[in-house]
Amino acid sequence: MSTITLTGALALLGPDATPSNGTVDIVVREGRITAIRPAGSAEPEGEVLDCGNRLVTPGLINGHHHSHEHFFKGRHENLPLELWMNNVRPLEPIAYTERQVYLRTLIGAIGALRGGATTLVDDLNISPSLNTVHVDAAFRAYTDAGLRALVGINLFDKPFFQGMPFVEEMFPPALLAELNALPRTDPKESLAYAETLAKARHPRANRVGYIVSPSAPQRCTEGFLGALRDLADRHALPINIHVQETRLQVVAGQALYGSTMVEYLARIGFLKPMTSLIHGVWLTPREIELIAASGATVQHNPISNLKLGSGIAPIRRMLDAGINISLGTDGCGSIENNNMLQVVAAAALVNKLRGDDPTRWIGAAEAFRAGTVGGARAFGFGDALGQISVGAIADLAAYRLDSIAFVPLNEPRGQLVYNEEGASLDLMLVDGEVVMRGGKLTRIDEAAIVAEIVAEHRALLPLIEKAERQAVRITDAYRPIIARCNATPIAAETYDTVLRF
């Protein structure tokens, strides 16, 4: 790696992203920040990147994303999670080619970079039959784009549809038999493959690395969860899992475990540091205490939760309890984009709906911290990522201060959070390498890639439409179950997450 000096920049420094007192030069050597000094106080080292009239920030960390949904972007609205998800996990899986998987992964990689993120955590669905060629294609796409990525293979050992409660008693018998007969990868094969990835793709040694990703408690047996917990512990790998995104999932926990899913995970020893609970929308004070005591993180996905009607997580309560909060977009099937700048803004905005004491609202500083330092700590990087500090990894973004989002300039961090969606992005570094220069991606031909994606989507569209027609059978079968769950009481102390009219 070469040495680079970013000169003359206004910068957001340290873990709190504090605006610099005047302009600074930032020296990057071997992928790490080695010096931050007043602009012009010493001769630049190595390649000089003029960052005059630029705001240099740490790259955002997208803690939750699903690349397998990209070809479904924009196709569904006004469906709750339990109905919507069947459209992107069709009963008859679409037979994607290796190239199509590579291209759909690049949709997210390009979107991440253009939305200010230098790190993306991809919870990739390869089911019901494991296809390692498709996994390799996803790893290669992130490598080619220059993004830092943690790729988890979404793993479960129960049929996916059985993650809903009451299916055995309420599904039509013929549909139940058909679904139970569908082919699935042997869980032992999935675990063996996960072990291989853990050894070959550890994120300590690979910019595009592996993360352990059990899908959700309700889709995994206790033994399978224990095996994945053991895998993560033995290899010191991050682990993430979807937990209590919806009220229905709280009812599912009661039906399956006689407790909530958070209480169940605590009971079986699953909750630990470097464990991320994705969503964590519907929680009680007791569950918040359990998460805080364990050192686990909650991955807050405010925009996706809004679009699917899942609710607004009690983030202030979690922060008060000492829980680390990270931010994510979720998948492009549910919320059209993976722009982390929009997510950071939403995290600050929607959480102002809780309570009428403005001193306890989430502001730009806390939201930006969750989108940077929170993500770094969630995934085991500690203070080495998500901040501009000496010794930190040089994952950086530079925004033009002569763009309308920053004109006139009063408070750069607040204007970045509330008024920037990526149009001002000029320069990005990942691991000290320039991956965007002058607003153009340097490692891939974006225009050619986009044209190819459009052509492949056109070819896939009949298959996508067929999959959606097939999904109607299972969504219709779910509707009575959803009604039953909605009528089932949950703990009275559960924080209400939706506005009721």
N, C-alpha and C positions, 0 to 999 in steps of 0.2 A: 504494500500500500504506500501511496505517496503522502507527502506533507502538504497541507492546504492551510492558508490563512484567509479567513473571512474578515474583511476590513471595513471599518466605518459603520458598523451596524448598531442600531438600537436593539437591545436583546432582553428577553425575559429570562432572568437568571435564578438559579438555585431551585430547590424543591417547591418553593412558593411562587415561582415564575414572576419574580419581582422585576419591574422595568428597570433597566440599567440607568445609572446616573450619568447621562451623556452617552456618547457612542463608544463602542469597544471593538477590539480586534479579537477574534477567536481562532486559536491555533489548533489544528487537528493533525495528529500524527498516528499512523497505524490504527486508524479507526477510532481513536480516543481523543477527547479534548485535553490538551496538555497545557494550555494557557488561556486566560481571559484577562485582557489588559486594556487600559485606556487607548483609544484609537490613536495611532501614530506614535506611540511611546517607544516602539522598537521596530526594527526592520521586519517586514513580513517574511515568513518562512515558506519555502516551497511555492506551489501554485497559488496565485493571488486571486481571490474571488471578491470583486468589488461589491460590497453590500451597503454602500451609501444609499440613504433614503429607503432602507429596508428594515423590517422588523424580523429578527431571527428568533425563532421559538423552538422548543423541543417538539419533535414529531409526536402527533397524537397516537394513542394505542387503542385500537379497536379490539375490545376483549371478547366479542362474540359475533359470529358471522356464519352464514351457511352458503358456501359457493355453489352447492348443487341446485339452488333455487333460481339461478340467474336467468334461465330461459323462460321463466314464468313471471318475470317482472311486469307489474302493472295489470295483471289479469284478474285480480280479485279484490273486492271491497265489501265492507259491511258483513263480514263473516267472523265469528269468534274462532279462536285458535283451534278448538276441537273439530270444527267443520272445515276450516280453511286448509289445515295441514294435510288432508287427504288428497288434495290436488297436486301437491308437490312430492307425494310418496304414492304414486299410482299402484293399483292392484297388479297391473301388468307393467313392470318397469320398462321404461324407454331404453332401447338398446343404443346408447350413445357410443360413438366411436372414440378412440383415444384422442383424436384431434378435437372433437367437439368438447370433451372434458377439459382439455387444455385451454380452449378458447373461452369456455364459460368461466373458468377460473380467472382468466385474464380480465374478464368484465369486472370482477371484484377487485383485482389488483390495481387496475387503472382507476376505478372509482375511489379506492382507498387513498391512493396517492393524490388524486385531484381534490380530495376532501381533507387533506392535511395530515393523514395518517402515514406513519412509516412502519408501523407494526400492525399486523392483523392476525387474529386467532380464528381459524377456520374449522368449524365443526362439520366435517364433510360426511355426508351420508353415502355409503356404498353398500346398499342392501336391496333385496334380501340376500343376494349372493355376493360374496366378497370378490372384488375385481382389482387385483394389485396393479394391473396396467393403468387403470384409471387413477389410482392413488399416485403412482409415479408421475402421471401427466400433470396432476395438481401441484406436486412438489416442483416439477420442472417449470411450470408457469410462473410461480412465485419467484423462483430463482432467476428466470429470464427477465422479469420485470424489475428486479432489484429490491423488492420489498423484503422486510423482515416478517416472517410468518411462522406461526405455530399451527401445525395441521393436526387436528384430531380426527380419528376415524370413529364416527358415531356408532357405538357398540351396544348391543342389547341381546339377551338370549331368550326373551319371550316374543311371541308374535306381536308386531307393533300395535295392532288394533286392540290387543288385550291390555294396553295401558289405560284404557277407559274402565271404570267400574261397571259392574252389573251386565257385562256383555254376555256372559254365559247364560243368564236367565232371560235377557231381553232381546237378543238378536234373533232374527228368524233362523230356525235350525239349519236350513239349507245353506244360507250365507255363512253361518258359523262353521259348518263342516268344510265349505269351500276355502275359507280363510285359513283354517287350521291345517289344511292339506297343502298349502302353498310351500314351495321349496325354500329352505333357509340354510345358510352356512352353519356348519357345526360350530358351536361356541368354542370348542377346543381349538379349532383352526383359527378363529378370530383372535383368541388369546395368544396363540403361538405367533401370529403375524404381528400383534402388538408388541410382543417381546422382541421381535426382530427390529421393529422400528425404534424401540426404546434404545437399543444398542447402537444402531446405525445412524440415527437421526436425532441424537440428543441436542437440545437447543443450546447447551453450553459450548458445543463444538460446531454447530451448524446454524447459519443465519436463517435457513428454512428448516425448522426442526419439528419434532413430534411432541404432542401433548396427549395425555390419556383422557378419553372422552366417553364414559358411559352415558347413554342417552338420558335416562331419567330413572329414578328408583322404581317407578311402576312398570317399567319395561325390562327390568333386570331382576333375576333371582338374587337372594342374599349371597349365595355362594359366588355368583358371577361378579357382583359388586366387590366382594371381598378379594377376589383374584385380581381385579383391576386396582383396588386400593393397594394391594401388596406389590403389584408391578410398579406403581407410582412411587411407593416408599423405597423399594429396592434400588431404583434408578434415580431417585431424587428428582422426579418429574412433576410438573404441574398436573392437576387433574380438574376437570370441570364437568358439571352435571346440571341439567335442567331441574329446577325445584320450584313448585308452587307459583307458577306463572298465573294461574287462574283459580277462581273460587272452586271450580269443579275438581281441581287437583287436590284441594284440601279435603273434599269429600272422598276422593279416591284414596287418600291416605287413611282416612277413618275406616273405609271399607276393607282395605288390604292389610293394614297393620294395627288397627285399633288406636291409632295416634296420627298426628300429622307426619308428613314425610321428613320434615326437619328433625322432629323428635326421633323418628325411626333411624335416620342417618346418624344422629348423635348416639343412639343406643347401640348401634353396631360398630361404632368406632370409626366411622367414615370421615367425620368432620375433623380437619387438621389444617395447619398452615399450608399454603400453596394449593388449597382447594377452593374452587370458585363455584358458588351456587348461582346459576344463571337465572335471572329474573328476581326471585324472592319477593314477589309482589304482595302476596297474602300471608301476613305473619302476625303472630301474637307477641306481646312483651316477653313471654317465656322463651319463645323461639329466638328472638333477637339476643337474649342473654346467652343461649346455647351457642349461637354462631359466634358471638363476641368472645366467649370463653375458649372456643376452639382455635381462634386465629384465622378462620376461613374468611374469604372475600365474598361479597355479593356483586354480581355483574348486573348493573342497572341498564336496561334497554328502553329508555322512556318513549321514544317515538314508536317503536314496534308495539309496545304495550298499549299506547294510545290508539293506534290504528286497529288493533285486534280487540279493543275494548276490554283488555285484561285488567286495567287499573293503573293507579299511580302508587308506586312502592313508597313505604314510609322511610324515606332516606334520612331525614333529620334524626329520627329516632335511632336509626342504625349508626349514624355518625356519633351521636351522643353516647352510644354504648361502646364506641371504639372500634366498630367494624370498618375494615378497609372497603372502600367502594371503588369499583372500576366501571367503565362505560363501554357499551357496545351498540352496534346498529341492529343486530339480528339479520335475518336473511332478506335478500332482495325480492323474494316471493311475497313476503308479508309487508315490507315497507320499502318498496321501490328503489332505494339507493343505500349505499353504505358510506355516506358522507359524515365523517365524525365531527366536523365543525357544526353541523346541524344538531347532532346529538348533544354536544357540550352545551349549546344554547338551550336546547329543550330541557336538559337536566336542571339548569338554573331556572327556567321559566315555569315548568309544570309544578315544581316543588314549592313554588310560592302560593299554591292553592291550599297548602296545609297550614291552618292557623292564621290568626290575624296579627301576630307579633312580627313585624318586619325584621327585627334583629335576629330572628331564627330562620329566616328564609335562606335558601341556597342561593349564593351569589356567583358572579363570574369566577372569582378566585377559587372557590371550592369546586365548582364544576370543572374548571380547567385542570385542577389538581387531580380530580378523579379520572380525567381523560388522559393523564400523563403518568404522574407518580403512582396513582392508584393502580393502573394497569401494570406498571413495572413491578410493583410489590406483589401483586396477585400472582404473577407468573415467574417469580423467583429471581428477578433481576435486581431486587433491592434498590439501592441508590445509583446503580450503574446505568440506568436507562430512564427516560422520561424527564430529564432535566438538563439544563446547561450548567454544568459544574466541572471543575477540573477533575479528570479521571473518568468522567462519564462517557458512555458510548456516543459517538457523534451521529445521532439520528436527528437531523435538523431540518427546519422549514424556514424559508425566507419569503416574506410578503412585501409587496410594493406599497410604500407609504404614500405614494402619489395617486393611488386608486381611491375611488369615492368612499369606500368603506372606512378609510382612515383620514379623510379630509372633511373638516379640520381635525387635527389630532389633539385630543385631550387626555384620554386614558387608554393606552394601547392595548392592554390586556382585555379590558371591557369591550372595546370596539372590535377586537378580534373575536370574542365570544359571541357578541350579540349582532354583529353587522358584517361578518365575513363568512362566505360559503365556499371559497376556493378560487374565486375569480382573480384575486390578487397574488396567488401563488406564483413565485418566480423561480425559486431554487429549492431543491431538496437533496439532502444527503442521507444515505443509509449506510451505517457502519463506515462512515467517512468517505464513501463513494458518491459522486454526483449522479443522481438518478433523474433529476429534472434540472434543466438549465434554460433560462429565458422562457419559462412556462411550457417547455416541450420535454417529454420523456426522452431520456438518452439511450435506454437499453433496448427498446422495442420500437417498431414502426407503428405508432398508434393508429394512424389513418388506415393502413393496410389491415391491421388486426380488426378494427371496427367494421370495415367493409366485409371481411370474411365472416365475422360474427353475424352480420345481417343476413348474409347468404345462407349460412348454416341454420339460422333460426327459421328462415323461410322454408327450408327443407324439412325441418323438424315440426313445423306448426301442425300438420295433420295428426302427427303422433301425440302432440301435446293436447290437442282438442279431443282425441280419442280417450286419452287418459282422464281428462276432466269429465267426459260423459260416463266413464266407468265409475268414477268416484261418487257419482250421485247415489249409487246403490248403498254405499257404506255411510255416506252422510245422512241419508234418509233413515238408516237404521240407528244412527247416533242420536237423532233429535229427541226421541222419547227419553233416552238416558240423560241427555242434557237437561231436559225438563225436570226429571226426577232429582238430579243433583242440585238444580237451582232451588228446589223445594226442601232440600235436606238441610237442617240447621248445622251451623258450625259454631265454634267457640265464640261466645259473646264478646270476648276481649280482642278478637281479631281486628286489626286496624282496617277500617273501611277504606277501600281504594277507589271507589267509583262515586260519581256525583249522581244523586237520585232526584228525579223530578216527579 
